Every structure is written in C-alpha cells, then in structure tokens.
Amino acid sequence: MKITGILLAAGSGSRFGGGKLLHPLSDGTPIGVASLRNLKHALPDVIAVVRNGDNQLRGLLESESVAVHLCEDANLGMARSFACGIAASQDAEGWIIALGDMPFLQPQTIAAVAARIAKTGRIAIAAYDGQRGHPVGFGRRYRDELLELKGDEGARSVIGRHPGDLEIVECDDRGVLRDIDTPADLARPAG
C-alpha cells in the first residue's frame, strides 16, 4: 500500500516571530529540514507543502530530494495546506500528516502510524502516555473529506465524524507532543 508522507510547512510562524522552520536547532539543522528528514527516514514517498513566496524554505526542502508543492491560499488556514498535500498525492492509498514544527518526532513513530494505516485503511494517531499527538494518518476512503477541509482545525472534523475508525498508536516517543510555536519551546527540555 502506498502511504505518502505530507509535511505541512506552509504556516507563517507568527507566534515564533516568523521564519520558524528556518530557525536552527542546537545542531544547526533548520527545524523544517529536521522534521522532513524524520518523515523521509520513515517513508519512501514524501512531499512538502509550503506557502507561496517562502522561497528559502522551499529551496532547503527541495535540496532534500522531495517534491515541494506551493499552497497558494495557505493564509486561509492549515486545512488548505492539508488539502493541497492530499490533492498533490492523489495516487496514494493513505497519508501520514506531519507538521513542519515537530522535529523531535522519531521516524519509528511515523513508521508505526503508517503501518497501522497500511493494515487497516482507517485513521491512526500517535499518542504518548495516553495523550494524542502527531502524526495522524488517514486511509484513502477519507480523501474527499480531507479535500473539503477549511480553516485552521486541521482534520479534527474528519476524525470527529468517524470516531469508530480511529486507532490510537501508543508510542514511547515524547516527540509526538512536542511542537515548536515560540522560541521558548526550543529551550524546553525534551522530557
């Protein structure tokens, strides 16, 4: 089953002060590149979605040998970039949705969620210690609903309409809960 990883990297990073995904981690790797590498390590088929005009990020992600798709209306919310990614990978039989600001997510966690989607074709979400996080995966049967998403809620509405289809993939990975919204989040301990 072809599971495509979609890196959502089209946000403005306004709470960070802009340029969030270009900001280096302690090892010098930009946040967005680290997130992409983890996704690529777990899945052979990966695309990234960036907002129009974010040329520096686009160049960095393209240098990682992935297809980068521009989301012309990313300003309308995360759901637009989500739908752009789904539309750009219509041959996929399922998708893993990863966020560009989650560089601490372990590749084996992404692979575990993808394996669950490949097995069931349903919805799977990673969790740590009972708390749901990311990534989230969807089988192909949800494609039309994912393409219709609007606003900033992501795919919560799709998950809400199919609670019996949701499978929690419990992982020993605190990275499923750790996104970077502000510079202070970088200083926060991993544990």
C-alpha positions in Angstrom: 0.0 0.0 0.0 1.4 3.4 -1.0 1.4 5.6 2.0 2.5 9.2 1.3 4.0 11.4 4.0 2.9 15.0 3.8 5.0 17.6 5.6 2.8 20.7 6.4 5.2 23.6 6.2 3.0 26.4 4.9 2.3 28.3 8.2 3.5 31.8 8.8 5.2 31.0 12.2 3.7 34.3 13.6 3.9 33.2 17.2 7.6 32.4 16.7 8.2 35.8 15.1 8.4 34.5 11.6 10.9 32.2 9.9 10.2 29.4 12.4 11.0 26.5 10.1 14.3 28.1 9.0 15.4 28.5 12.6 18.3 26.2 13.5 18.1 23.6 16.2 21.1 23.1 18.5 22.9 21.0 15.9 22.4 23.7 13.2 19.7 21.9 11.2 16.7 24.1 10.4 13.5 23.0 12.2 11.7 22.3 8.9 14.5 20.2 7.5 14.8 18.1 10.6 11.1 17.4 10.5 11.3 16.5 6.9 14.3 14.2 7.4 12.5 12.2 10.1 9.5 11.8 7.7 11.8 10.7 4.9 13.6 8.3 7.1 10.2 6.5 7.8 8.5 6.7 4.4 9.8 6.3 0.8 7.2 8.7 -0.6 7.2 12.2 0.9 6.1 15.6 -0.3 6.2 19.0 1.4 3.7 21.8 1.2 4.9 25.4 1.6 3.2 28.8 1.2 3.8 30.9 -1.9 6.7 33.2 -1.5 8.6 31.1 1.1 11.5 30.6 -1.4 14.2 29.9 1.1 12.3 27.1 2.9 11.2 25.7 -0.5 14.9 25.6 -1.6 16.0 23.9 1.6 13.3 21.2 1.3 13.9 20.7 -2.4 17.6 20.1 -1.6 16.4 17.1 0.5 15.2 15.5 -2.7 11.4 15.8 -2.1 8.7 17.3 -4.2 7.6 20.6 -2.8 4.1 21.9 -3.6 3.1 25.5 -3.2 -0.2 26.2 -1.5 -1.4 29.5 -3.0 -4.0 30.0 -0.3 -2.2 28.8 2.8 -3.3 32.0 4.5 -6.8 30.6 4.8 -5.6 28.1 7.4 -3.9 24.8 8.0 -6.7 22.9 6.3 -5.8 24.5 2.9 -2.2 23.2 3.1 -3.5 19.8 4.2 -5.9 19.7 1.2 -3.1 20.9 -1.1 -0.9 18.0 0.0 -3.8 15.4 -0.5 -4.5 16.8 -4.0 -0.8 16.6 -4.9 -0.7 12.9 -4.0 -3.9 11.6 -5.4 -2.3 8.2 -6.3 -1.6 7.5 -2.6 -3.6 4.9 -0.7 -3.1 6.6 2.5 -1.4 9.6 4.1 0.7 10.5 7.1 0.4 14.1 8.0 3.4 15.5 9.8 3.9 19.1 11.0 7.0 21.1 9.9 7.4 22.3 13.5 7.8 18.9 15.1 11.5 18.0 14.6 11.7 15.7 17.6 9.2 13.2 16.3 11.0 9.9 15.9 11.0 8.1 12.5 9.9 4.8 14.1 6.8 6.5 15.4 5.9 7.8 11.9 6.6 4.3 10.6 4.3 2.7 13.2 1.4 5.0 12.3 2.0 4.3 8.6 2.0 0.6 9.2 -1.4 0.8 11.0 -2.8 2.8 8.1 -1.4 0.2 5.6 -3.0 -2.6 7.6 -6.5 -1.1 8.3 -7.0 1.8 5.8 -8.6 3.7 8.6 -7.4 6.7 10.8 -4.5 6.4 13.1 -2.9 8.8 15.5 0.2 8.6 17.6 0.0 9.0 21.4 2.4 9.2 24.3 1.3 8.2 27.8 -2.3 8.4 26.7 -2.1 11.9 25.1 -2.8 12.1 21.4 -0.3 14.0 19.3 1.2 13.7 15.8 1.5 12.3 13.3 -2.0 11.5 12.1 -2.7 9.0 9.3 -5.7 8.5 7.0 -6.6 5.8 4.6 -7.8 6.6 1.1 -11.5 6.3 2.0 -11.3 9.7 3.7 -9.8 11.5 0.7 -12.9 13.5 -0.4 -13.5 14.7 3.2 -9.8 15.7 3.6 -10.0 17.7 0.3 -13.0 19.7 1.7 -11.3 20.8 4.9 -11.4 24.5 5.7 -9.9 26.8 8.3 -7.3 26.1 11.0 -8.8 23.0 12.6 -6.8 20.5 10.5 -8.5 17.2 10.3 -10.3 17.2 13.7 -13.7 17.3 11.9 -12.9 14.2 9.9 -11.8 12.3 12.9 -14.9 13.5 14.8 -17.2 12.2 12.1 -15.6 8.7 12.3 -14.8 8.0 16.0 -15.2 4.3 15.5 -12.5 4.4 12.8 -9.8 6.0 15.0 -7.0 3.8 16.2 -4.5 5.1 18.8 -0.9 4.1 18.3 0.7 4.3 21.7 4.4 5.1 21.3 7.4 5.6 23.6 8.1 9.0 21.9 7.6 12.3 23.7 8.2 13.9 20.3 4.6 13.2 19.3 3.6 16.0 21.7 6.4 18.5 21.2 5.8 21.2 18.6 7.7 24.5 18.4 5.4 27.5 18.5 7.6 30.1 20.2 11.4 30.4 20.7 10.9 29.4 24.3 9.7 26.0 23.1 13.2 25.3 21.8 14.6 25.7 25.4 12.0 23.4 26.9 13.5 20.1 28.0 12.6 17.1 25.8 11.2 15.1 28.7 
